[in-house]
Amino acid sequence: MEDVAAHQRGRLHEAMIELVAEHGYNAVSVAMLTNRARISKRDFYKLFSGKEECFLAAYDIIVSHSVRGIIAAAEGEEEWRERLRLGLLAFAGQVAASPDAARLALVEVFAAGAVAVERMLRASWAFEALVAKNFALADGTPRLPRLVVRGIVAGGGRMTRAQLLSGHPRELPPDGGELLEWALSFCDDDAVLLRGLGVAGAPPLSATAAEAPLADERALILAATARLASTEGYATLTVPRVRAVAGVSRRSFDAHFKGVADCFLATLEMLIDRALAAAAPRYLAADDWASGVHRMVAGLCQHLACDPTLAGLAFLEVFSPGPEAIRWRTETIAKLATMLRRGAPAQQPSKFAAEASIGAMWGVIHRIVAIGRGAHLPIAAPALSYLALAPALGGAAAVDVIVAEVGKARRADVRSAAGALRVQRQAARPVSTNIARRRNLTALNR
């Protein structure tokens, strides 16, 4: 009986991979799975409680197979760069050989609900451990801060996900060359200086995303969508509810949006654009590109920490609409990468490196928000800036810029605090006798 059950599980595993690739997770049903796997529904429910559990089982098998393959590929290799290259080569080969399985694990997992996304976050720890081991010093001491390692894994996942969504997954570079070059750009011993640099006292940006003026019906709809999604979740959004909160007609809603998902993604775009616009003055006030990038990253971290609505929608609820939201996120990362390259040193970072770095930063922020520590994002700002700057400047130069900028910010904070203290002391200082007498005489003469 155990052999029969194992065989049935295997067939359902293959059926899930095939059907998800053909139709997407949301469209797959238990009936479709049992028909493709050639088993009865009764036997299906002996093995799984439903479609979600079957999907998660397939996901776990794919991830486990990938981790084992990467470990085996680098086993016995002493030189850490070659170990890393062999691991990336093995991963790229897995995606090219089994793009449907890769799509399930890297794309469709976001459509399978909160439990699946949580499972994905846990699985990423295994890949982070592999990368950290490759980057470790000879005595096993970590060479890179944990958040940088996390970003490398997130950036690699982003570039692979983009390739899968492009419809040409087998064209993934077979040697992983660009990805390896990008990952190695972070490997500098000075990166250890980033630890402890993060601060939580930076002033917030001028206004939260929700405070912008509402000029027309479209803006009213977007504001209503943000309010409902942030308080009750994407799953509760319906056109009638959004219309009721916005106070608009169905005709007005339909004139602007195709449906709830389209409206929600437009809301995210509005919120992100406003946050970027609020952070832009920090970038423009800097003396050079690198300093401006760090200031903007630090400002956005503070903004997200002070605006949990934006953080929750952009990094948690964003996955709720399914694959179309993943496409939106991919396009948004590409747009942000284009912004990152403006004003950068000639030919650096490359388009690939910029998109990988933005994907890395997005992944790190997602993890921080997902574990409920969004208020601590400013502490992560130096590591996030390093992910943006190292591919363009080199690790040591990127650290120099970040250390200098953090020092300036701290000195500014000290001066600001000292100024506030002087004002308080002056206000509390006793009024001199002569001044008091003059004030009393003036009062009597009135």
C-alpha positions as CSV (number, residue, x, y, z in Angstrom):
1,M,0.0,0.0,0.0
2,E,2.8,2.4,0.8
3,D,4.4,1.8,-2.6
4,V,1.0,2.5,-4.3
5,A,0.6,5.8,-2.3
6,A,4.1,6.8,-3.1
7,H,3.5,6.2,-6.8
8,Q,0.3,8.2,-6.7
9,R,2.0,11.1,-4.9
10,G,4.7,11.1,-7.6
11,R,2.0,11.3,-10.4
12,L,0.2,14.1,-8.6
13,H,3.5,15.9,-8.2
14,E,4.1,15.8,-11.9
15,A,0.5,16.7,-12.6
16,M,0.7,19.7,-10.4
17,I,3.8,21.0,-12.2
18,E,2.3,20.5,-15.6
19,L,-1.1,22.0,-14.9
20,V,0.3,25.0,-13.0
21,A,2.6,25.7,-16.0
22,E,-0.3,25.4,-18.4
23,H,-3.1,27.2,-16.5
24,G,-1.6,28.9,-13.4
25,Y,-2.2,27.9,-9.8
26,N,-5.6,29.6,-9.4
27,A,-7.1,27.8,-12.3
28,V,-6.0,24.3,-11.3
29,S,-8.7,22.2,-9.6
30,V,-8.6,18.8,-7.8
31,A,-10.6,17.3,-10.6
32,M,-7.9,18.5,-13.1
33,L,-5.2,17.0,-10.9
34,T,-6.9,13.6,-10.5
35,N,-7.6,13.4,-14.2
36,R,-4.0,14.2,-15.2
37,A,-2.6,11.9,-12.6
38,R,-5.1,9.1,-13.4
39,I,-6.3,8.6,-9.8
40,S,-9.6,8.9,-8.1
41,K,-10.7,11.8,-6.0
42,R,-11.1,9.4,-3.1
43,D,-7.4,8.4,-3.4
44,F,-6.4,12.0,-3.7
45,Y,-8.1,13.0,-0.4
46,K,-6.4,10.0,1.3
47,L,-3.1,11.7,0.4
48,F,-3.9,15.5,0.6
49,S,-6.4,17.6,2.3
50,G,-6.8,19.7,-0.8
51,K,-5.1,21.5,-3.7
52,E,-3.0,23.7,-1.5
53,E,-1.4,20.9,0.4
54,C,-0.7,19.0,-2.8
55,F,1.0,22.2,-4.2
56,L,3.1,22.7,-1.1
57,A,4.3,19.0,-1.3
58,A,5.4,19.6,-4.9
59,Y,7.1,22.8,-3.9
60,D,9.0,21.1,-1.1
61,I,10.2,18.3,-3.5
62,I,11.4,20.9,-6.0
63,V,13.3,22.9,-3.5
64,S,14.8,19.9,-1.8
65,H,16.0,18.6,-5.2
66,S,17.5,22.0,-6.1
67,V,19.4,22.3,-2.8
68,R,20.8,18.7,-3.1
69,G,21.9,19.4,-6.7
70,I,23.7,22.6,-5.8
71,I,25.5,20.9,-2.8
72,A,26.6,18.0,-5.0
73,A,27.8,20.3,-7.8
74,A,30.3,22.1,-5.5
75,E,31.2,19.1,-3.2
76,G,34.9,18.7,-2.9
77,E,35.9,22.0,-4.4
78,E,38.2,24.0,-2.1
79,E,38.4,27.4,-3.8
80,W,35.4,29.4,-2.7
81,R,34.9,31.4,-5.9
82,E,34.8,28.1,-7.9
83,R,32.4,26.6,-5.4
84,L,30.1,29.6,-5.9
85,R,30.4,29.3,-9.7
86,L,29.6,25.6,-9.7
87,G,26.6,26.2,-7.4
88,L,25.3,28.9,-9.7
89,L,26.0,26.7,-12.8
90,A,24.0,23.9,-11.2
91,F,21.1,26.2,-10.4
92,A,21.0,27.7,-13.9
93,G,21.1,24.2,-15.3
94,Q,18.1,23.1,-13.1
95,V,16.0,26.0,-14.3
96,A,16.9,25.5,-18.0
97,A,16.2,21.7,-17.7
98,S,13.0,21.9,-15.8
99,P,11.4,25.4,-16.4
100,D,7.9,24.2,-15.4
101,A,9.2,23.1,-12.0
102,A,11.1,26.3,-11.6
103,R,8.0,28.4,-12.5
104,L,6.0,26.6,-9.8
105,A,8.7,27.3,-7.2
106,L,9.6,30.9,-8.2
107,V,6.4,32.4,-9.7
108,E,3.3,30.4,-8.9
109,V,4.2,30.1,-5.3
110,F,3.1,33.7,-4.8
111,A,-0.4,32.8,-6.1
112,A,-0.8,29.9,-3.7
113,G,-1.6,32.0,-0.6
114,A,0.1,33.2,2.6
115,V,1.2,29.7,3.7
116,A,3.0,29.1,0.4
117,V,4.8,32.5,0.6
118,E,5.8,31.7,4.2
119,R,7.1,28.3,3.0
120,M,9.1,30.1,0.3
121,L,10.7,32.5,2.9
122,R,11.7,29.5,5.0
123,A,13.1,27.7,1.9
124,S,15.2,30.8,1.1
125,W,17.1,30.2,4.4
126,A,18.6,27.0,2.9
127,F,19.9,28.9,-0.2
128,E,21.2,31.7,2.0
129,A,23.1,29.1,4.1
130,L,24.7,27.7,0.9
131,V,25.8,31.2,-0.3
132,A,27.0,32.2,3.2
133,K,29.1,29.0,3.4
134,N,30.7,29.8,0.0
135,F,31.5,33.3,1.0
136,A,32.9,32.4,4.4
137,L,36.5,33.0,5.3
138,A,38.8,30.0,5.7
139,D,38.0,29.6,9.4
140,G,34.3,29.7,8.8
141,T,33.8,33.3,9.8
142,P,31.1,35.1,7.8
143,R,32.7,37.3,5.2
144,L,29.5,39.3,4.5
145,P,26.7,40.7,6.7
146,R,23.6,38.5,6.8
147,L,21.4,41.0,5.0
148,V,23.9,41.2,2.1
149,V,23.8,37.4,1.8
150,R,20.1,37.5,1.9
151,G,20.1,40.1,-0.9
152,I,22.3,38.0,-3.1
153,V,19.9,35.1,-2.9
154,A,16.9,37.5,-3.5
155,G,18.6,39.1,-6.5
156,G,19.4,35.8,-8.1
157,G,15.8,34.7,-7.6
158,R,14.6,37.9,-9.1
159,M,16.7,37.5,-12.3
160,T,15.6,33.9,-12.7
161,R,12.0,34.8,-12.1
162,A,12.2,37.5,-14.8
163,Q,13.6,35.0,-17.2
164,L,10.8,32.6,-16.5
165,L,8.2,35.3,-17.0
166,S,9.8,36.3,-20.3
167,G,8.7,33.1,-21.8
168,H,12.3,32.0,-22.7
169,P,13.5,30.2,-19.5
170,R,15.8,27.9,-21.5
171,E,17.8,30.9,-22.6
172,L,19.1,31.5,-19.0
173,P,22.8,31.9,-19.4
174,P,24.2,28.4,-18.9
175,D,27.4,29.5,-17.1
176,G,25.7,32.0,-14.7
177,G,28.5,34.4,-15.6
178,E,26.7,37.7,-15.1
179,L,25.1,36.5,-11.9
180,L,28.4,35.3,-10.6
181,E,30.1,38.6,-11.4
182,W,27.3,40.5,-9.7
183,A,27.5,38.3,-6.6
184,L,31.3,38.6,-6.4
185,S,31.1,42.4,-6.4
186,F,29.9,42.2,-2.8
187,C,32.7,40.1,-1.6
188,D,35.0,42.7,0.1
189,D,36.4,42.4,3.6
190,D,35.5,46.0,4.3
191,A,31.8,44.9,4.2
192,V,32.1,44.0,7.8
193,L,32.2,47.7,8.6
194,L,28.5,47.9,7.6
195,R,27.5,46.1,10.8
196,G,26.1,48.5,13.4
197,L,25.9,51.5,11.0
198,G,22.1,51.5,10.7
199,V,20.3,54.3,12.5
200,A,16.6,54.7,13.4
201,G,16.7,58.4,14.0
202,A,16.6,59.9,10.5
203,P,13.8,62.4,10.0
204,P,10.8,61.1,8.1
205,L,10.0,62.3,4.6
206,S,7.8,65.2,4.2
207,A,4.5,63.3,4.0
208,T,3.1,59.8,3.9
209,A,1.8,58.4,0.7
210,A,-1.8,58.6,1.9
211,E,-1.6,62.3,2.6
212,A,-1.5,63.5,-1.1
213,P,-4.4,65.6,-2.3
214,L,-7.3,63.9,-4.1
215,A,-7.9,65.7,-7.3
216,D,-10.3,63.5,-9.3
217,E,-12.4,60.4,-9.3
218,R,-9.4,58.1,-10.2
219,A,-7.5,59.5,-7.1
220,L,-10.6,58.9,-4.9
221,I,-10.8,55.3,-6.1
222,L,-7.0,54.7,-5.5
223,A,-7.2,56.2,-2.0
224,A,-10.3,54.0,-1.2
225,T,-8.5,50.9,-2.5
226,A,-5.4,51.7,-0.4
227,R,-7.5,52.2,2.7
228,L,-9.5,49.0,2.3
229,A,-6.6,46.8,1.3
230,S,-4.4,48.0,4.2
231,T,-7.0,47.6,6.9
232,E,-8.8,44.4,5.6
233,G,-6.6,42.8,3.0
234,Y,-6.7,42.4,-0.7
235,A,-9.1,39.4,-0.4
236,T,-11.9,41.7,0.8
237,L,-11.7,44.0,-2.2
238,T,-14.7,44.1,-4.5
239,V,-15.7,46.7,-7.0
240,P,-18.9,47.6,-5.0
241,R,-16.9,48.1,-1.8
242,V,-14.3,50.3,-3.4
243,R,-17.0,52.3,-5.2
244,A,-18.9,52.8,-1.9
245,V,-15.8,54.1,0.0
246,A,-14.7,56.3,-3.0
247,G,-18.2,57.6,-3.6
248,V,-18.2,57.0,-7.4
249,S,-20.4,55.3,-9.9
250,R,-19.8,51.9,-11.6
251,R,-19.4,53.8,-14.9
252,S,-16.6,55.9,-13.4
253,F,-14.8,52.9,-11.9
254,D,-15.0,51.0,-15.3
255,A,-13.7,54.1,-17.1
256,H,-10.5,53.9,-15.2
257,F,-9.9,50.2,-14.3
258,K,-10.5,46.7,-15.7
259,G,-11.3,45.2,-12.3
260,V,-10.1,44.9,-8.7
261,A,-6.6,43.6,-9.6
262,D,-5.9,46.4,-12.1
263,C,-7.1,48.9,-9.5
264,F,-5.0,47.5,-6.8
265,L,-1.8,47.4,-8.9
266,A,-2.5,51.0,-9.9
267,T,-2.8,51.9,-6.2
268,L,0.6,50.4,-5.5
269,E,2.2,52.3,-8.4
270,M,0.7,55.5,-7.1
271,L,2.0,54.9,-3.6
272,I,5.5,54.0,-4.7
273,D,5.7,57.0,-7.1
274,R,4.8,59.3,-4.3
275,A,7.4,57.7,-2.0
276,L,10.0,58.1,-4.6
277,A,9.0,61.7,-5.3
278,A,9.3,62.5,-1.6
279,A,12.7,60.9,-1.4
280,A,14.1,62.6,-4.6
281,P,15.2,65.8,-2.8
282,R,17.6,63.8,-0.7
283,Y,19.2,62.4,-3.8
284,L,19.4,65.8,-5.6
285,A,21.0,67.4,-2.5
286,A,24.0,65.1,-2.6
287,D,27.3,66.0,-4.1
288,D,27.6,62.8,-6.2
289,W,25.6,59.8,-7.5
290,A,26.8,57.3,-4.9
291,S,26.1,59.6,-1.9
292,G,22.7,60.4,-3.4
293,V,21.8,56.8,-3.8
294,H,22.6,56.1,-0.1
295,R,20.6,59.1,1.0
296,M,17.6,58.1,-1.1
297,V,17.8,54.5,0.2
298,A,18.0,55.7,3.8
299,G,15.1,58.1,3.2
300,L,12.9,55.3,1.7
301,C,13.7,53.0,4.6
302,Q,12.6,55.7,7.0
303,H,9.5,56.4,4.9
304,L,8.5,52.8,4.9
305,A,9.1,52.5,8.6
306,C,6.8,55.5,9.2
307,D,4.2,54.4,6.6
308,P,3.1,50.8,7.4
309,T,0.3,51.1,4.9
310,L,2.7,51.4,2.0
311,A,5.1,48.8,3.4
312,G,2.2,46.2,3.9
313,L,0.7,46.8,0.5
314,A,3.9,46.9,-1.5
315,F,5.7,44.0,0.2
316,L,2.9,41.7,1.5
317,E,-0.4,42.3,-0.2
318,V,1.3,42.7,-3.5
319,F,1.3,39.0,-4.0
320,S,-2.4,38.5,-3.5
321,P,-3.5,39.1,-7.1
322,G,-1.3,36.3,-8.3
323,P,1.0,36.1,-11.4
324,E,-0.2,39.5,-12.8
325,A,1.1,41.1,-9.6
326,I,4.4,39.2,-10.0
327,R,4.7,40.7,-13.5
328,W,3.9,44.1,-12.1
329,R,6.6,43.7,-9.5
330,T,9.1,42.5,-12.2
331,E,8.3,45.6,-14.3
332,T,8.5,47.9,-11.3
333,I,12.0,46.5,-10.4
334,A,13.1,47.1,-14.0
335,K,11.9,50.7,-13.8
336,L,13.7,51.3,-10.5
337,A,16.8,49.8,-11.9
338,T,16.7,52.3,-14.8
339,M,16.4,55.1,-12.2
340,L,19.4,53.6,-10.3
341,R,21.6,53.7,-13.4
342,R,20.9,57.4,-14.1
343,G,23.9,59.5,-13.2
344,A,26.0,56.4,-12.3
345,P,29.6,56.0,-13.4
346,A,30.0,55.2,-17.1
347,Q,28.9,51.6,-18.0
348,Q,28.3,50.8,-14.3
349,P,26.2,49.2,-13.0
350,S,25.1,47.1,-16.0
351,K,21.5,46.7,-16.7
352,F,21.7,43.1,-15.4
353,A,23.5,44.2,-12.2
354,A,21.1,47.1,-11.6
355,E,18.0,44.8,-11.8
356,A,19.6,42.2,-9.7
357,S,20.5,44.8,-7.0
358,I,17.0,46.3,-7.0
359,G,15.6,42.8,-6.7
360,A,18.0,42.1,-3.9
361,M,16.9,45.2,-2.0
362,W,13.2,44.4,-2.6
363,G,13.7,40.9,-1.3
364,V,15.5,42.0,1.9
365,I,12.8,44.6,2.6
366,H,10.1,42.0,2.0
367,R,11.6,39.7,4.5
368,I,11.9,42.5,7.1
369,V,8.3,43.6,6.6
370,A,7.0,40.0,6.5
371,I,8.4,39.2,10.0
372,G,6.8,42.3,11.4
373,R,9.9,44.4,11.8
374,G,9.1,47.1,9.3
375,A,9.7,49.8,11.9
376,H,13.3,48.7,12.0
377,L,14.0,49.2,8.3
378,P,16.3,52.2,8.8
379,I,18.8,49.9,10.6
380,A,19.0,47.9,7.3
381,A,19.8,51.0,5.2
382,P,23.6,50.6,5.0
383,A,23.3,47.0,3.8
384,L,20.7,47.9,1.3
385,S,22.8,50.8,0.0
386,Y,25.7,48.4,-0.3
387,L,23.6,46.1,-2.5
388,A,23.0,49.1,-4.8
389,L,26.5,50.6,-4.9
390,A,29.0,47.7,-4.8
391,P,28.3,46.4,-8.3
392,A,29.1,49.9,-9.7
393,L,31.9,51.1,-7.3
394,G,33.4,47.9,-5.9
395,G,32.9,46.8,-2.4
396,A,35.5,48.9,-0.6
397,A,34.5,52.1,-2.3
398,A,30.9,51.5,-1.6
399,V,31.6,51.0,2.1
400,D,33.6,54.2,2.1
401,V,30.7,56.2,0.7
402,I,28.2,54.6,3.2
403,V,30.4,55.1,6.2
404,A,31.0,58.8,5.3
405,E,27.3,59.4,4.7
406,V,26.3,57.8,8.0
407,G,28.9,59.9,9.7
408,K,27.5,63.1,8.2
409,A,23.9,62.1,9.2
410,R,25.0,61.4,12.8
411,R,26.8,64.7,13.1
412,A,23.8,66.5,11.7
413,D,21.6,64.6,14.3
414,V,24.0,65.7,17.1
415,R,23.9,69.3,16.0
416,S,20.1,69.2,15.7
417,A,19.8,67.7,19.2
418,A,22.2,70.3,20.6
419,G,20.3,73.1,19.0
420,A,17.0,71.8,20.5
421,L,18.6,71.5,23.9
422,R,19.8,75.1,23.8
423,V,16.3,76.3,22.9
424,Q,14.9,74.3,25.8
425,R,17.5,75.7,28.2
426,Q,16.9,79.3,27.1
427,A,13.1,78.8,27.6
428,A,13.7,77.4,31.1
429,R,16.3,80.1,32.1
430,P,15.0,82.5,34.9
431,V,14.2,86.0,33.6
432,S,16.7,88.5,35.1
433,T,15.5,90.9,37.8
434,N,16.0,94.0,35.6
435,I,14.0,92.5,32.7
436,A,11.3,91.4,35.1
437,R,11.1,95.0,36.5
438,R,10.8,96.5,33.0
439,R,8.1,94.1,32.1
440,N,6.2,95.0,35.3
441,L,6.5,98.7,34.7
442,T,5.3,98.3,31.1
443,A,2.3,96.4,32.3
444,L,1.5,99.1,34.9
445,N,1.7,101.9,32.3
446,R,-0.8,100.2,30.0
